[in-house]
Amino acid sequence: MRLYLTKAIEENRIIQLEYSDKYAALEELCGTIESSCPPLKDIKILEKVKQREEQAPTFLGYGIACPHARTENTDLILCAIGWSPSGIIYGTKPDQIAYIIFLYIIPEKSHNEYLNEMAAIAKLIHNVHIRDELKTINST
């Protein structure tokens, strides 16, 4: 199984986040996806991501968050990855700091593929060596 996360890296949708505010960081990531898929600019994916976050924050633990939104305007699952060396307060508790954010835009009809992706990410983040490597990502 090929992860959409891998495709995001291959297609240069991985950025160091400039802002430490959660929603500013999400805006940066949405812009990265919109740049690679211009039709999504017209549907305001940031608003969809914010609405989803207001329902339930998507902090997974271990310094990782996985915000997402669904849309009918794409047939592909799209992912952008952002990292913040200083971290972003992401959840409702002060210790919920995200250093890595995986943003997903998901077609309305693509339930199983996205669930498989989340299962693969869950396996990855439960590996302490991978978590340690993720925390030390830098721009070099």
Disulfide bonds with the S-S distance in Angstrom:
none
